[in-house]
């Protein structure tokens, strides 16, 4: 071939190759000679983060057909749109858009599939669905605007969920009882050890900080003091810090003697007096959380035989035991207004009965019974079907008369001595002791070794009542050495009872004399008592006793001697009497001060217009233990 022809052929081949490359770079030709595009799905969601119940709009309008025409234009040849919303719901549609409401919260991958003939393509978008944030509109503390320890208050709002229950704190105290009621209501029980007065209520939802809230509420705490002689229960209310005041209202309860408060503080049990020889014990249930003041909510009879001796309530569950001289019954107080007896009445399985006191372990599974006639503590296991007697016992100090459970664990303090609950052979001024019992062990034992009785005699020669605090301190009300001076004063008066001037002088000389104190001692759990400050009332002696949870204040009943003198000069008429005075005292353990609220005065001996009158009923009542001196219980 001619060389010039070879050159032309080479140039033509190169041109054709370049043209072929150019055409292929533009795309494939369609049947009419145009260039074809690939089918493409594109989906968006608006919004991509929503609250449950909100509408999500899905848009596939940017999807393109094989001609490159977007789906939102009418001349597209896309045949259909299939939406899979990722929650099990699907939608086949001829339009490129859809709306959907998710029924559950979560993260969902929504997919759009477009098809044209036998060709399809898909695209996905993630949608996050959240529960709407809770919102608290108000804190409802009922009609009196006061939240009492143990009371159920209400958080009112919207978008509440059972799985998003908040942590609720009263200052630094966390509420352990928080209940979901509906999407509009959550109930919270005011927990023990919440400080009375103004409390900062903090609500913290775990999933939604938007719903958290801060509020202020007033929290009340009551102390109840019984008066067996008058059948009354007096109330002391605590306010901010160490403020307190006596309530003018009282609860009228027949033969009010023993009083115990439940572990959550919501109710109290008031038992009849031991000195009243009733045919069967009776107990009154008091709702402490009612609006305005505590109210009686139930009365229980037929709980045993003979007079009531003591009541015990478990700290951690609504279980109580009521004992008479020969047996006891167990009560389930899940609904305090409708107590249920657990099993049959249990008769004591030991001969040395007359239980001066009983106590329940915090979990309510073990009952300790203080056996007066043999100076020992015996035990029962308390089951859901009733009590079971345990064969072992722990020896304690002589003159057994009271029990108290330390808050730290199942540790039992046993007060012994020649005091209010002692039988005559034990009555004396030198045998007061404290025995500490490990109640949690499978076989209970003396915490400090067999026969280890901690001596309390020097400070509390005639003990009356016992209370213990969270710090391990013990508090004992007792007659002391001044009691002898009072006895001497009675002797002086007896020498010439008709010398009214001398009689008045003697009475006035003892009116302001406190001859009984509250003694506090530390070290009981360590095995050695260290006596601390003793607090005296302005008159008489302090008897029934309980200490507030923070051990700043205590409340006690007070009995003493008083005198009344009225002279009407016109007729020279004289009214003179020697009285039994009854009051309720509040002692400040930080300052040592004791304030007494006078409750009533009852004349024992009176001289009225030349006539002597004697009324020994008040004295007779006071000489019959164990709770004729009154009892005290403070909400935890």
Helices and strands as residue ranges (DSSP letters): H 3-26, E 28-29, E 35-36, E 44-46, E 49-51, E 55-59, E 80-84, E 90-93, E 97-101, E 106-116, E 119-130, E 135-140, E 147-148, E 152-158, G 162-164, E 167-170, E 173-174, E 178-182, E 185-189, E 197-204, G 209-211, E 213-227, E 232-238, E 244-252, E 258-261, E 267-271, E 283-287, E 295-300, E 308-313, E 319-324, E 327-332, G 336-338, E 340-347, E 355-360, E 366-371, G 372-374, E 376-383, E 386-395, E 400-406, E 411-416, G 424-426, E 433-438, E 445-446, E 454-455, E 462-468, E 474-479, H 482-495, H 500-511, E 516-522, E 530-536, E 541-547, E 553-568, E 573-588, E 594-608, E 611-614, H 617-622, E 632-634
